[in-house]
Amino acid sequence: MEIQGRIKLIDETKTYGTNGFRKRELVVTTEEQYPQHILVEFVQDKTDLLNSYQVGQLVKISINLRGREWVNPQGETKYFNSIQGWRIENMENAAQNNPEMPPVPPMEAFEPAEEFSDDDHDDLPF
């Protein structure tokens, strides 16, 4: 799955527990009619992926949805979801540096075909 939007916040890398578990959070705001502020976690070695990004950049983030079950001391079962990022791409550079995809010309640039006949042979298989 992927999320695309502008970076709103990049948090510091935080370390938890004696094993040195690392986590870094990023908030991306989608660019749609009703923008959403989505919290994405990057864990362990993936926290370093955010070092070259800054607030305001347009990015595409590849994510995995994670869910877990927890039983509290009173015996009630609770469920939690998280969004974990595993890749991030700068979309501003991708749009500017892709020479293989030229912009599509406007419809007025295409002239209608005038000299054709239904009797002309074509080699299409359908």
Biotite code that builds the C-alpha atoms (Angstrom):
import biotite.structure as struc

atoms = struc.array([
    struc.Atom([0.000, 0.000, 0.000], chain_id="A", res_id=1, res_name="MET", atom_name="CA", element="C"),
    struc.Atom([1.051, 3.585, -0.502], chain_id="A", res_id=2, res_name="GLU", atom_name="CA", element="C"),
    struc.Atom([0.222, 7.004, 0.913], chain_id="A", res_id=3, res_name="ILE", atom_name="CA", element="C"),
    struc.Atom([1.019, 10.221, -0.903], chain_id="A", res_id=4, res_name="GLN", atom_name="CA", element="C"),
    struc.Atom([1.040, 13.725, 0.571], chain_id="A", res_id=5, res_name="GLY", atom_name="CA", element="C"),
    struc.Atom([3.122, 16.511, 2.098], chain_id="A", res_id=6, res_name="ARG", atom_name="CA", element="C"),
    struc.Atom([5.244, 15.972, 5.182], chain_id="A", res_id=7, res_name="ILE", atom_name="CA", element="C"),
    struc.Atom([3.717, 17.861, 8.097], chain_id="A", res_id=8, res_name="LYS", atom_name="CA", element="C"),
    struc.Atom([5.997, 16.618, 10.899], chain_id="A", res_id=9, res_name="LEU", atom_name="CA", element="C"),
    struc.Atom([9.117, 14.497, 11.303], chain_id="A", res_id=10, res_name="ILE", atom_name="CA", element="C"),
    struc.Atom([9.777, 13.444, 14.897], chain_id="A", res_id=11, res_name="ASP", atom_name="CA", element="C"),
    struc.Atom([13.116, 12.493, 16.427], chain_id="A", res_id=12, res_name="GLU", atom_name="CA", element="C"),
    struc.Atom([14.242, 8.884, 16.595], chain_id="A", res_id=13, res_name="THR", atom_name="CA", element="C"),
    struc.Atom([13.311, 7.394, 19.982], chain_id="A", res_id=14, res_name="LYS", atom_name="CA", element="C"),
    struc.Atom([14.836, 4.297, 21.555], chain_id="A", res_id=15, res_name="THR", atom_name="CA", element="C"),
    struc.Atom([12.808, 1.963, 23.810], chain_id="A", res_id=16, res_name="TYR", atom_name="CA", element="C"),
    struc.Atom([13.707, -0.904, 26.129], chain_id="A", res_id=17, res_name="GLY", atom_name="CA", element="C"),
    struc.Atom([16.950, -2.684, 26.815], chain_id="A", res_id=18, res_name="THR", atom_name="CA", element="C"),
    struc.Atom([17.121, -4.166, 23.305], chain_id="A", res_id=19, res_name="ASN", atom_name="CA", element="C"),
    struc.Atom([17.426, -0.702, 21.713], chain_id="A", res_id=20, res_name="GLY", atom_name="CA", element="C"),
    struc.Atom([14.190, -0.785, 19.699], chain_id="A", res_id=21, res_name="PHE", atom_name="CA", element="C"),
    struc.Atom([14.120, 2.407, 17.578], chain_id="A", res_id=22, res_name="ARG", atom_name="CA", element="C"),
    struc.Atom([11.061, 4.219, 16.256], chain_id="A", res_id=23, res_name="LYS", atom_name="CA", element="C"),
    struc.Atom([10.565, 7.478, 14.368], chain_id="A", res_id=24, res_name="ARG", atom_name="CA", element="C"),
    struc.Atom([7.200, 8.994, 13.496], chain_id="A", res_id=25, res_name="GLU", atom_name="CA", element="C"),
    struc.Atom([6.240, 11.088, 10.497], chain_id="A", res_id=26, res_name="LEU", atom_name="CA", element="C"),
    struc.Atom([2.923, 12.825, 9.779], chain_id="A", res_id=27, res_name="VAL", atom_name="CA", element="C"),
    struc.Atom([1.926, 13.207, 6.138], chain_id="A", res_id=28, res_name="VAL", atom_name="CA", element="C"),
    struc.Atom([-1.054, 15.302, 5.005], chain_id="A", res_id=29, res_name="THR", atom_name="CA", element="C"),
    struc.Atom([-2.876, 13.949, 1.962], chain_id="A", res_id=30, res_name="THR", atom_name="CA", element="C"),
    struc.Atom([-3.808, 16.317, -0.851], chain_id="A", res_id=31, res_name="GLU", atom_name="CA", element="C"),
    struc.Atom([-7.450, 15.539, -1.528], chain_id="A", res_id=32, res_name="GLU", atom_name="CA", element="C"),
    struc.Atom([-10.837, 17.202, -0.999], chain_id="A", res_id=33, res_name="GLN", atom_name="CA", element="C"),
    struc.Atom([-10.763, 16.314, 2.700], chain_id="A", res_id=34, res_name="TYR", atom_name="CA", element="C"),
    struc.Atom([-7.041, 16.187, 3.653], chain_id="A", res_id=35, res_name="PRO", atom_name="CA", element="C"),
    struc.Atom([-6.079, 13.558, 6.192], chain_id="A", res_id=36, res_name="GLN", atom_name="CA", element="C"),
    struc.Atom([-3.162, 13.770, 8.641], chain_id="A", res_id=37, res_name="HIS", atom_name="CA", element="C"),
    struc.Atom([-1.705, 10.259, 8.702], chain_id="A", res_id=38, res_name="ILE", atom_name="CA", element="C"),
    struc.Atom([0.838, 9.135, 11.320], chain_id="A", res_id=39, res_name="LEU", atom_name="CA", element="C"),
    struc.Atom([3.380, 6.675, 9.875], chain_id="A", res_id=40, res_name="VAL", atom_name="CA", element="C"),
    struc.Atom([5.959, 4.850, 12.016], chain_id="A", res_id=41, res_name="GLU", atom_name="CA", element="C"),
    struc.Atom([9.407, 3.913, 10.763], chain_id="A", res_id=42, res_name="PHE", atom_name="CA", element="C"),
    struc.Atom([11.145, 1.318, 12.960], chain_id="A", res_id=43, res_name="VAL", atom_name="CA", element="C"),
    struc.Atom([14.688, 0.018, 13.500], chain_id="A", res_id=44, res_name="GLN", atom_name="CA", element="C"),
    struc.Atom([16.964, 0.657, 10.474], chain_id="A", res_id=45, res_name="ASP", atom_name="CA", element="C"),
    struc.Atom([14.096, 2.294, 8.528], chain_id="A", res_id=46, res_name="LYS", atom_name="CA", element="C"),
    struc.Atom([14.277, 5.333, 10.859], chain_id="A", res_id=47, res_name="THR", atom_name="CA", element="C"),
    struc.Atom([17.341, 6.482, 8.899], chain_id="A", res_id=48, res_name="ASP", atom_name="CA", element="C"),
    struc.Atom([15.273, 6.792, 5.708], chain_id="A", res_id=49, res_name="LEU", atom_name="CA", element="C"),
    struc.Atom([13.825, 10.056, 7.049], chain_id="A", res_id=50, res_name="LEU", atom_name="CA", element="C"),
    struc.Atom([17.188, 11.795, 7.507], chain_id="A", res_id=51, res_name="ASN", atom_name="CA", element="C"),
    struc.Atom([17.150, 13.399, 4.053], chain_id="A", res_id=52, res_name="SER", atom_name="CA", element="C"),
    struc.Atom([13.535, 14.635, 4.206], chain_id="A", res_id=53, res_name="TYR", atom_name="CA", element="C"),
    struc.Atom([12.043, 17.822, 5.601], chain_id="A", res_id=54, res_name="GLN", atom_name="CA", element="C"),
    struc.Atom([8.655, 19.348, 6.367], chain_id="A", res_id=55, res_name="VAL", atom_name="CA", element="C"),
    struc.Atom([6.743, 20.473, 3.275], chain_id="A", res_id=56, res_name="GLY", atom_name="CA", element="C"),
    struc.Atom([8.105, 17.918, 0.823], chain_id="A", res_id=57, res_name="GLN", atom_name="CA", element="C"),
    struc.Atom([5.683, 15.945, -1.359], chain_id="A", res_id=58, res_name="LEU", atom_name="CA", element="C"),
    struc.Atom([6.348, 12.236, -0.783], chain_id="A", res_id=59, res_name="VAL", atom_name="CA", element="C"),
    struc.Atom([5.032, 8.770, -1.512], chain_id="A", res_id=60, res_name="LYS", atom_name="CA", element="C"),
    struc.Atom([5.375, 6.300, 1.366], chain_id="A", res_id=61, res_name="ILE", atom_name="CA", element="C"),
    struc.Atom([5.115, 2.521, 1.000], chain_id="A", res_id=62, res_name="SER", atom_name="CA", element="C"),
    struc.Atom([3.379, 1.142, 4.090], chain_id="A", res_id=63, res_name="ILE", atom_name="CA", element="C"),
    struc.Atom([2.270, -2.003, 5.870], chain_id="A", res_id=64, res_name="ASN", atom_name="CA", element="C"),
    struc.Atom([-0.756, -2.059, 8.185], chain_id="A", res_id=65, res_name="LEU", atom_name="CA", element="C"),
    struc.Atom([-0.087, -3.755, 11.510], chain_id="A", res_id=66, res_name="ARG", atom_name="CA", element="C"),
    struc.Atom([-2.599, -4.887, 14.124], chain_id="A", res_id=67, res_name="GLY", atom_name="CA", element="C"),
    struc.Atom([-2.239, -6.409, 17.557], chain_id="A", res_id=68, res_name="ARG", atom_name="CA", element="C"),
    struc.Atom([-4.352, -7.683, 20.400], chain_id="A", res_id=69, res_name="GLU", atom_name="CA", element="C"),
    struc.Atom([-3.797, -6.789, 24.070], chain_id="A", res_id=70, res_name="TRP", atom_name="CA", element="C"),
    struc.Atom([-5.609, -8.010, 27.185], chain_id="A", res_id=71, res_name="VAL", atom_name="CA", element="C"),
    struc.Atom([-5.574, -5.421, 29.978], chain_id="A", res_id=72, res_name="ASN", atom_name="CA", element="C"),
    struc.Atom([-5.310, -6.327, 33.704], chain_id="A", res_id=73, res_name="PRO", atom_name="CA", element="C"),
    struc.Atom([-9.121, -6.312, 33.988], chain_id="A", res_id=74, res_name="GLN", atom_name="CA", element="C"),
    struc.Atom([-9.318, -9.048, 31.335], chain_id="A", res_id=75, res_name="GLY", atom_name="CA", element="C"),
    struc.Atom([-10.693, -6.799, 28.563], chain_id="A", res_id=76, res_name="GLU", atom_name="CA", element="C"),
    struc.Atom([-9.331, -7.394, 25.090], chain_id="A", res_id=77, res_name="THR", atom_name="CA", element="C"),
    struc.Atom([-8.235, -4.320, 23.156], chain_id="A", res_id=78, res_name="LYS", atom_name="CA", element="C"),
    struc.Atom([-7.073, -4.010, 19.552], chain_id="A", res_id=79, res_name="TYR", atom_name="CA", element="C"),
    struc.Atom([-4.522, -1.546, 18.182], chain_id="A", res_id=80, res_name="PHE", atom_name="CA", element="C"),
    struc.Atom([-3.513, -0.644, 14.641], chain_id="A", res_id=81, res_name="ASN", atom_name="CA", element="C"),
    struc.Atom([-0.373, 1.010, 13.346], chain_id="A", res_id=82, res_name="SER", atom_name="CA", element="C"),
    struc.Atom([0.924, 2.113, 9.964], chain_id="A", res_id=83, res_name="ILE", atom_name="CA", element="C"),
    struc.Atom([4.555, 1.194, 9.355], chain_id="A", res_id=84, res_name="GLN", atom_name="CA", element="C"),
    struc.Atom([6.550, 2.790, 6.561], chain_id="A", res_id=85, res_name="GLY", atom_name="CA", element="C"),
    struc.Atom([9.284, 0.847, 4.802], chain_id="A", res_id=86, res_name="TRP", atom_name="CA", element="C"),
    struc.Atom([10.105, 3.115, 1.844], chain_id="A", res_id=87, res_name="ARG", atom_name="CA", element="C"),
    struc.Atom([9.761, 6.847, 1.121], chain_id="A", res_id=88, res_name="ILE", atom_name="CA", element="C"),
    struc.Atom([10.175, 8.657, -2.208], chain_id="A", res_id=89, res_name="GLU", atom_name="CA", element="C"),
    struc.Atom([10.441, 12.367, -2.960], chain_id="A", res_id=90, res_name="ASN", atom_name="CA", element="C"),
    struc.Atom([7.666, 13.010, -5.514], chain_id="A", res_id=91, res_name="MET", atom_name="CA", element="C"),
    struc.Atom([8.810, 16.545, -6.353], chain_id="A", res_id=92, res_name="GLU", atom_name="CA", element="C"),
    struc.Atom([12.102, 15.277, -7.801], chain_id="A", res_id=93, res_name="ASN", atom_name="CA", element="C"),
    struc.Atom([10.382, 12.332, -9.471], chain_id="A", res_id=94, res_name="ALA", atom_name="CA", element="C"),
    struc.Atom([8.066, 14.620, -11.432], chain_id="A", res_id=95, res_name="ALA", atom_name="CA", element="C"),
    struc.Atom([10.891, 16.960, -12.493], chain_id="A", res_id=96, res_name="GLN", atom_name="CA", element="C"),
    struc.Atom([13.502, 14.307, -13.328], chain_id="A", res_id=97, res_name="ASN", atom_name="CA", element="C"),
    struc.Atom([11.451, 11.881, -15.429], chain_id="A", res_id=98, res_name="ASN", atom_name="CA", element="C"),
    struc.Atom([12.306, 12.648, -19.074], chain_id="A", res_id=99, res_name="PRO", atom_name="CA", element="C"),
    struc.Atom([10.571, 9.457, -20.224], chain_id="A", res_id=100, res_name="GLU", atom_name="CA", element="C"),
    struc.Atom([7.156, 10.943, -19.458], chain_id="A", res_id=101, res_name="MET", atom_name="CA", element="C"),
    struc.Atom([6.687, 14.126, -21.506], chain_id="A", res_id=102, res_name="PRO", atom_name="CA", element="C"),
    struc.Atom([3.571, 16.188, -20.806], chain_id="A", res_id=103, res_name="PRO", atom_name="CA", element="C"),
    struc.Atom([0.496, 15.252, -22.846], chain_id="A", res_id=104, res_name="VAL", atom_name="CA", element="C"),
    struc.Atom([-0.312, 17.869, -25.503], chain_id="A", res_id=105, res_name="PRO", atom_name="CA", element="C"),
    struc.Atom([-3.780, 19.438, -25.503], chain_id="A", res_id=106, res_name="PRO", atom_name="CA", element="C"),
    struc.Atom([-6.527, 17.883, -27.661], chain_id="A", res_id=107, res_name="MET", atom_name="CA", element="C"),
    struc.Atom([-6.270, 20.778, -30.150], chain_id="A", res_id=108, res_name="GLU", atom_name="CA", element="C"),
    struc.Atom([-2.782, 19.524, -31.106], chain_id="A", res_id=109, res_name="ALA", atom_name="CA", element="C"),
    struc.Atom([-4.251, 16.395, -32.713], chain_id="A", res_id=110, res_name="PHE", atom_name="CA", element="C"),
    struc.Atom([-5.779, 16.695, -36.177], chain_id="A", res_id=111, res_name="GLU", atom_name="CA", element="C"),
    struc.Atom([-8.716, 14.461, -37.080], chain_id="A", res_id=112, res_name="PRO", atom_name="CA", element="C"),
    struc.Atom([-8.124, 11.814, -39.753], chain_id="A", res_id=113, res_name="ALA", atom_name="CA", element="C"),
    struc.Atom([-9.756, 12.864, -43.013], chain_id="A", res_id=114, res_name="GLU", atom_name="CA", element="C"),
    struc.Atom([-8.603, 10.376, -45.639], chain_id="A", res_id=115, res_name="GLU", atom_name="CA", element="C"),
    struc.Atom([-9.593, 6.888, -44.605], chain_id="A", res_id=116, res_name="PHE", atom_name="CA", element="C"),
    struc.Atom([-11.803, 4.141, -45.952], chain_id="A", res_id=117, res_name="SER", atom_name="CA", element="C"),
    struc.Atom([-13.520, 1.210, -44.315], chain_id="A", res_id=118, res_name="ASP", atom_name="CA", element="C"),
    struc.Atom([-12.007, -0.914, -47.090], chain_id="A", res_id=119, res_name="ASP", atom_name="CA", element="C"),
    struc.Atom([-8.447, -0.176, -45.973], chain_id="A", res_id=120, res_name="ASP", atom_name="CA", element="C"),
    struc.Atom([-6.687, -3.264, -44.650], chain_id="A", res_id=121, res_name="HIS", atom_name="CA", element="C"),
    struc.Atom([-5.456, -3.286, -41.093], chain_id="A", res_id=122, res_name="ASP", atom_name="CA", element="C"),
    struc.Atom([-3.505, -5.999, -39.346], chain_id="A", res_id=123, res_name="ASP", atom_name="CA", element="C"),
    struc.Atom([-5.188, -5.825, -35.961], chain_id="A", res_id=124, res_name="LEU", atom_name="CA", element="C"),
    struc.Atom([-6.230, -9.269, -34.697], chain_id="A", res_id=125, res_name="PRO", atom_name="CA", element="C"),
    struc.Atom([-9.647, -8.097, -33.529], chain_id="A", res_id=126, res_name="PHE", atom_name="CA", element="C"),
])
